[in-house]
């Protein structure tokens, strides 16, 4: 043994050939945390000290090579002074450079994920052989940063500038065959042949069959680009990245500019440029927000894994009510391997549900994401039925009938009588109290809410609503099932609107007040989309939700929270509803909806909507972007804080993920609590106080005021 630590080892496996194996003893995956980086530095020093070294093969003892840097340590580095962060990057690069400069050929044997720092680690080897399970990539821009350990320097010199720009600015993962096609790896073999193939290729390099010195030199010298080629590559890429990333996400453009600036430089100079770019991005609020989202997502996944340990096994599910929602739920369950029965009282509804699943699958088939065999398997996992006979063996049943409390109560009571004592019954409702619905079942401890968002196959969030009698085992089972479906479940307590809709409707309330005071809804949408970053402004979102749905939910919220959500006179949503301008579902709302020549949806400001608004508002008035953002966002923020203080949602982390995954809250802002922490709690309270005269929706809680006075944040520093 040449060197050994708790995370990696170095030993001779053949005459003069050493194996550097990453194999963390205390974890299920390899990652570049502080201990691993320190061990890697010591291992490289030990290799340099050998006098009989002929070659090095870099391997992994895990199912994944190296999943990347330890992101849980990022915030510590990001909070450090810029000089300290820069020095940390330089120290890691010194180690990576030292490996790259070993006086013998090197090869990386890549299995499973080699992402971020893991991908940068394989780039320092002279050659790379991957097995068919390998996935490589540099996803740093998705975290608001860029490669910092040489990825933006070595990858363009290895696979060409255009390919590298696509990989780095897009931040996508790349399977082995794609990596081979562009030259990111040199060979792809079956998993059982990986180590053997890597050693054989290394021996060929040692024997002089490959010019490994020339291959290494390519990564250390300037890019071979003529001035015209450089202008074309970077000019084209700049336009594409600007259009795709937009102004709120600076990382892709910063990475591009760093690659462009360093194209004519050697390794040392280029790494210095990368270092500055990384440090600059790491200090942005965007990076902090995106890293926070990643960590919050990991927490939700961890909660789901913990739930699975006490959950009942779900081998068969059922959904009651077909149609668009039922079909979406059936598709999601079936596509992730859990057979599901889709029950309805009408054959036409079953046909609609199957059509919904088929439509999703056909799109994937056309795009090459699945084959016919996979499509058939998913459809075979869905059993349509008009009776309860096929439902009786289900472990979990999702009721997804019409949003009517009497109908739901009747269906729940009916299906419960057909199920086993152990079966879990859930209701997919967006507004109806779970505690009220629980009165219709005999086993309330086996009942909870399971709120999916439309379209089911695209929206990652599922709200699991705990009733006052719901058992912990029931919650664990439904959380585990949602995670098995590929969803991100958050558990909330019962109240009008639960969590997501409860905080959405004060946002709509703020919008309605703005319109009532004379704001132009098209301007409001533009500000909230372009300036704040929502995927849709409030008027457009109301059109998508449906004015009839919004009108009903608004009444529920007003009954539940009359002092702040009830209205003293009809508002714009009432006017739209009365005029039967329901939005996209009938083509008429704030906008008139149609298809363009290519068959894609388009919207135009509806003159009829402007006339309706003129009948309910106090005359047109100009508002600044800052006023529009404040008047719509303050009510949402305060209601979210109320939900945390009342225990409707357990943590700021889960609240923020609920908003990002359920409503499309701008990821670069990180969610409501990250947004408030970034602004400063005291600064938010001061802003809200300036609008407090507009009503209770704009008045902060005592708890928030106390937190502001104490200088505290919602996320612990």
N, C-alpha and C positions, 0 to 999 in steps of 0.2 A: 504494500500500500504506500503510495507516494504522498497522499494527503487525504484526510477524512474529517468531515464535520457533520453536524446534524442535518445539513441540507444538500451536501454533495460530496463526492469522493473522486479521487484520481488514482488509477492503478494501471500497471502494464497488463495488456491482454495478449500481446504477441511481442516478438523481439523488437524492441524499440518503439512499439506503438502503444500509446497511452489512451485510456478511456477516461474522459471527464464526464461523470454521470450526475445529473441533477436528480435528487431523490429525497425530498423533504421527509424526515422521519415523523414530524409532528403534524402533518397535514395531508389532505387527500390530493392536493395539487401542488405543483411547483410554481412558485412566484418569486419575483425579485423584491423581497423585503430587505430590511437592514441586515439581518443575519446572512442571507444568501449572498448579497452583494459583498459583504466583508469576506465571506468564505471564498467567493469567486476570485477576489483579489489575491487571497493567500494561495489559492490553487494555481493561479497563473504565475505567481512568483515561483512556486515549487516547480512548475514546468520549465520555466526559464533556467532554473538551477541545474537541470538535468544535462549531462554531457553526452548521453547516448540516445537522445530522443530523435526518432525518425518521423513521427507523425502523431496527430491527435484526432480522436473521434469524440465528438460531443454528443451525448445521448441523454435520455430521460428514463427514469425508473417508474414513471407514472403513465397513466393512459393519455395524458396531455403533456406535451414537451415543456413549455412554460407559458402559463396563461397571461403573463404580463407583469407589470410592476404592481406592488401591493398598494392599491388605491386608498386603503384605510390610512396609510402614512402620508398621503398627498397633502392633506390640509396642514400637517405640521411643517412640511417643506414650503408650502405656499405662503404660510404665515411668517416664515423667516424673512429677514432682510434680503433684498435682491442680491447683494454680494454673497451672502451665505448660500442662497439657492443656486446661484451661478457656480459657486465652488463645488457644491454637491454634484452638479451635472459634470463639471470638469473632472472630478475624482472618479466618477463612474466611467467616463470616457477614457481616462488614462488606463483603467483596467481593461476596457474593451479594446483599446488600441494595442495594449501589451499582448493580448491574446492574438490579435490580428497580425502582430509583428513576430510571432514565434518563428524560430529559424527552421521551420519544417512545414510541410503541407498539413492543412486541417480540414475537417469535414464535419458537418452537423447532420445527425440522423434524426429527422423530424417526424414525430408521431403526434396525432391529435392537435390541439391548439398551440400555435406559436404566435401570440398576438402582442402588440405593443412592444414592451421591453423584451419579450420572448422572441419576437420577430427580429428585433434589432440584434439580439444575441446570435441568431443563426446567420445574420448578414456579415458578422466578423469572421466567419469561417471562409475558407477558400472555395469550398464546394458544399452543396446541400443535396441530400437525397431524402425524399419524403415517402411515407407510406400512403396508402389510399385514404386513410382517415385524417390526414393532415389538413389543417386550415391555418393559413397565414395571413397576416395583415397588420396595418398600422392604424388602429381606430382612434388615435389620440384626439383628432379634431372633433370627434363626437363628444369629447369631454371638455371642449373649449380650449384645448392646448394643441401642441404639435409634437412630433417625435423629438426627444431630447438626448438620446444616446446614439446619435449617428444615423438614424433611419432616413432623415431627409438628405443626408450626404451620400450614403452608400447605395440606397435603392435606385436613384436616378442613374448612377454610374453602372449599375448592374442590369437593369431591365429597360433602360432608356428613359428619357425625360418625360415623354408623353404618358407612358404607362405609369411611371412613378407618380406623376401629378394626379392621375385618376385615383390611384390607390390611396395616396396620402390626403388629398383634399376631400375625397369621398368617405374615407374612413371605413370602407367595407371589408368584410372577410372574404378570403379567396380560397377555394378548395384546391386540392393538389393538382388536378389536371389543368386548371387555369393558371396556377403558379408556374407549372412546367411550360405552358405555352408561351409565356412572356419571358421566361428565363430566370424567375425568382428561385426555382429549384432546378437541379440538373438531371434528376431522374425520379421516377415514381415506381415503387414496388409494392408487393403485397406485404401486409404487416409482419408476417412471420419471416420475411426475407430482409427486413430493413437493416438490421445490424450487420448481417453478412454482406449485404450489398454495399453498405457504407465502408466497411473495412476493405472490401475488394477494390472499391474506387480509390480509397486512400493508398492502398498498396501500389496501384497503377501510377498514382501521382509520385509516390516515393521512387518508383522505378523509372521515372522520367517520361512516362507515356503521356502525361498531361503537363502543360507548362503552367504550374501553379503560381510561379513567381509573377508571370505576366498577368494572370487572372487577378492576383492580389493588387498589382500595381494599378489596374484599371479603377479600383475603388479608392485609390489614394491620390489620384491626379485629376485635373480639371475634366469636365464633361467634353466629349468630342462633338461640339456643336459649332457650325459655322454661324456667322452673324445673322444670316438670313434664316437659318433653321431655328436659331434662338428666338428671333423676333416672331416667327410664325408660331412656335410652340407656346411661348409665354403669352403672346398677344391673344391667341385663341383661348387659351386656358383662363386668362384673366376675365374675359367676358363671360365664359361659362360659369366660373366659380362665383363671380359677382351676382349673376342672375339666380343661381341656386342657393347660395348661402345667405344672401341678403345682408343688410347692414347690422343686424343684431348678433350675427355669429362671425366674429373676426378671425377665428383660427384658420379656416381654409385659405383665406386670402393671405394671411401672415405667413403660413407655410409656403405658399406659392412664391411670394416675394423673397423669402429666404432662399429657396432653391434657385430662383433666378439670379439673385445677388451672388450666390456662392458657386454658380456654374463654372466660372473661370478660375476657381481657387483650388488649392491643394487641400488635403484632408484637414490639416490643422487650422487653416484659415476658414474653411467651410464649417467646421465644427464650432468655431467661435461665433459665426453668424447664426447658426442654429441655436446656440446657447442663449444669445440675446433675444431671439424670437420666442423661445420657450419661456424665459423669465418674464418678458413683457406680457405674454398671454396668461401666465399663471397668476399674475397680479390683478386680473380683471374679475369683475363681479360675475361675468358670464361663466368663466371657468369654475368659480366657486359654486355657482348654481348647478351647473351640469354635473360636476363631481358629486354634489350633494344628492342630486336625483339618482345617480348611479348607486350611491351608498344606501339611500332610502329604498331603492328597488331591491338591493341585496337583503335589506332587513325584511321586506315583505316576503321574499323568497324563503328567508330563514324561518319566518313565522309559519309559512306553509309547510316546510319540512318538519318543524316541531309538531304541528297539528297532525301530520300524517302518522306520527307515532302512537297517538291515542284515537285515531279515526277508525270508523268501521270501513271495511273494504267495499269499494264501489265497483262492482263487476258488470252491472247493468243499470241503466237509467231510463227514465221516461219523461216526456214533456207532454203536458196537456194543453191543447190548443196549437194548431198548426199555423198556417199563415207565414208572414214574413219573420216575425220574432221567433215563433216556434221552430220554423225551418232553420233559422240561423243557429238556435241553440242545439237542434238535432245535428246539424252539420258539424258544429264545433266539438261536440262530444264524440261523434263518430270518427271525425278526422284525427282525433288524438287517441283513438283506440278503445273507447268505452262504448259498446253497443247501446243503442237507445231506441225506445219505442216512442213513436209520435202518434198521439191519440187525439182525435177530434170527432165531432158529431156529424160532420159533412164531408163527403168524398171530395168536393171541390176545394175545401180547405186543405185536406191532405195533399191534393195535387199541387196546390200553391206552395205548401211547405217543401215538398220534394223538388219542385221547380226552383225554389230559392237555393236549396243545397246544390242542385245540378248546375245552376247558373254560376255559383262561386267556383265549383270544380272545373267547369268548362273554361272559365277565364284562366285558371291555373294551367290547364291542359294546353291552351293556346300559347301561353307564355313559356311553356316548356318546364314548368315547375313541378309537375307531376306527370306520370304516364297513365295509360289506360288502365293498367292493372291496379294502380293506387286509387284511381277514380272509382273503379268497380268495387274495391274493398270498402271504401268509405260509404258508398251508397248501400252496399249490402249490410252495413252496420246500422242502418236506419230501417226500422220496421213500422210502416204505417198501419194504423188500425182504427176501426170505428167502435170497438168495444173494450172493456176493461180486462178481458181475459189475459191479454199479453202484458198488461201492466203489473199484474199481481206479484211478479218475481223481482220487480225493480228494487234496487237498494236506495236510490234517491229519485224522487219525483219532483219535477219542476212544473208548477202550475203557471201557465202563461196565457190564460184566457183574457177576455175583454176587461178593461180597467173599470170594473163595476163591483163594489163591495158585496152586493147581494149575490151576483153571479159567481164571484170568486168563492164566497163562503159556501155556496151550494155545491160547487164542484169539489172543493176541498173535503167537505164532509162525505161526499159520494165516493171519492177515490180512496179516502182513508179506510173505509170499510172493506176495501178489496186488498189492502196491503198487509204484509206481515207486521208483527209487533215491532220488529227492529228497523223497519223502513223509515227513512227520513223524508219528510214532506216539506217542500219549500214553495214560496209564492214569488213569482217575478212581477213585482209591482213597483211603481215609481212614486206613489203618493199614499196608498192606503195603509193604515196603521196595522202593523204586524200583531200587536196585542189585541186589536179588535178582531182580526181574522182568526187569531188563535182560539177565540171563543167558539168557533164553528167546528173545532176538532176535539177528539177525545184524548189525544196524547200531545198536549201543547209542548211538552219537553222535547218532542221529536219534530217540532215545527219551527221554521225561521224564514226570513226573507232572503231571496237570492236575486238581486236586481242587476240584470244585464243591461248594457247600453247598446243602442242601435247605430250602425250595423254590428251585429254580434261578432262577426269574424274579424272585424278591424279594431274594435274598441277593446283595449286590454283590461279595463277595470270591471270587477264584479263587486258590488256592495253586498256583504253578508249582514243581514239585519237580525240582531238578537232580540227576541221577545223577552218579557219579564220571566217567563217560565222555561225558556229554551235551555237545554242542558249543554254543558261544556262539550260533551261527546258529540252532540248534534252539530255544534259550531265547528268542531274539529273536522268532522266528516265532510261538511259542506265546503269548508276552506280547502281541504285536501282535494276534493273533487274539482273545485274551480281551478286549482293549480294544475291538476292533471289535464284539464281542458286547455291548458296553456294561458290561463288568465292570471291577473294579479288581483288577488282578493284582499279587501280590507274589511274588518269587522266593525260595525257601528251599532249603536243602540237605537231603539225605536223612538221616533218623534216625527211630526209632520214633515214630509219631504226627505226624511232620513238625513244623510249628510250632504250629498252632492246637490240634490235639488233644493235643499233648504238654503244653501249658500248661493245657488244660482239665481233664485228669484229676487233676492234683494238687489242683485246686479241688474236684473230686468226692471226692478222697481226704480232704481236710480236712472235707468234709461228712460222709463216712462215719465218721470218727473222732468227730465231734460226736455223731452218732446213737448210736454205740457207747458214748459217755460219758453218754447219757441225754437228749440234746436232743430237743425236739419238732420234727419236720420241718416242720410247718405254721408254727410260729413262725420257724424258720430262713428259710423261703420269704418270709414277711411282712417280716422284717428286711432280707433281701437285695434285695427288690423295693422296698419303701417307703423304707427308710433308705439303702441303698447305691445303688439305682437300676437294678438289672438288670431287663430286661423279664420274666424268669422266675426264680424261686428255683431252687436246685439240685435239689430233689425234683421240682418240676414239669418242669424241663428234662430230667431223666432220663426222665420219663414220655414227653416229646415225642421225645427221641432214640430211645427204645426200650430196655428193660432187656436184651434179648438183644444188641443192638448194643453197649451200654455194657459189658456183661459180657465180650464178646469183646475189645473195645478195651482194657479194663482188664487182661486177660491179656497182650495184646501189650505194653502199657506196663510191666507187671511184669517180663516177660522182658527188655525193653530196658534198664530201669533198676532192677535187683533190690534195690539197697541202700536206695532211698527209695520205690519204688512197689509193691514186693511186700508182701503181707499175711501176718501170722503166724497169722491165723485168718479164717474166713469173715466177710464184712461184710454190710451191709444189701443191697447190690446182688446179692451171691450169693444171699441169702435170697429176694429178689424174683424172681430168675431161676429158682431151683429151684421156686418156687411158680407159675411161669409167669404172673407178673404183669408183663407186658411194657410196660405203659403205655398210651398212646393207641391203639396198633395193635390191642389186643384189649380196650380199655376198662377195664383193671384194672392199677393200679400203686400208687404212693403214694396216688393219688386214684382214685376211680371216675369214669369219664368218660362223659358222656351228652350229649343235646341238650335245650335248654330248649324252651318252647312255640313260640318263634320260629325254632326250628331252629338256634340258635347253640350252639356247644360250651360245656359247663359242667363243672365238676369239684367233687367233694365228698371230703373226707378219708375214706379208706377204713378202716373198723374192722378189716378183715382185715390191712391193712398195719400197723396199730398192734399187732396180736397178733403178727405176724411179728417186728417190731422188739423187742417185749418178750422174744422168745426169743433175741435176739443181743446185746442191750445190757446195761449194768451197772446198770440201774435208772434211773428218771426223775430228771432234774436240771435246775434252772433255770440259764439263761445270760443274761447281759446282751446288749444289741444290740452293744455294742463287742466283747465276746468272740466273738460269732457272726461278725461281720465279720472280725475278726483271724484266727480259726481257719480260715475258708474262703479268705480273700484272700492271706494270707502265702505259702502254698504256690504259688499261681498266680504271684505277683510274683517269687518266687525262681526258679521254673522259667523264667520269661520272661527274667530276667537271665542265667541259664545259657545260654539259646539265643543271646543276644547275644554273650556271652563266647566261646561255642564256634563262632560264625560260622554257626549255623543260619539266623539272620536277620541281615541286613546292618546295619540301622540301627534306632535307637529309633523313628524316624518310621514305618517300615514295620511294626514290631512293633505299635505302637499302632493303626495302621489295620487290621491283621489282626484285632486283638481287637475293635475297634469294628464293623467290617464283617462279620467272620466269626462272632462270638459275641454281639454286641449289648452289648459293654462300655459302661457308661453314658457317652454322649458328653459330658455336662457334667463328667465326670472326665478325659476326654481320652485314655484308654488307660493301661496300667500305668506306663509311664515318666513320663508327665505326672502321674499320681496320686502316684508316689513323689517326684518333684521338688516337687510342691505341698506334700506332707507334710514333705519334707526327707529326704534319704538317711540322715542320721544318726539322725533320729527313727524312720525305718522300721527301721533295724538294731536300735535299742534295743527297739522293739516286738517284732521277731522273736526277739531274744535272750530275751525273757521267756517265749517259747513253745518255745524250742529243745529242751527236755526231751521234747517230743512226737515227736521223730525228725528224720531228715535233711531231710525236706520243709520243716521250719521253720528250717533252719540256713543262714544267708546265706553267699554265696561269699566267698572272700578278696578278690576284685576289688571286690565291693560294699562290703566293710568298709574297704578302702583308699580308695575313693571317698568314703565317709562321713568318714573321718579327714581327708581333704584338703579337705573342704567343697565337693566338686564336685557337679555335677548331670549328668543324662543328656542333657538338651538344653543345648546351649551357650548361655550367657547372651549 
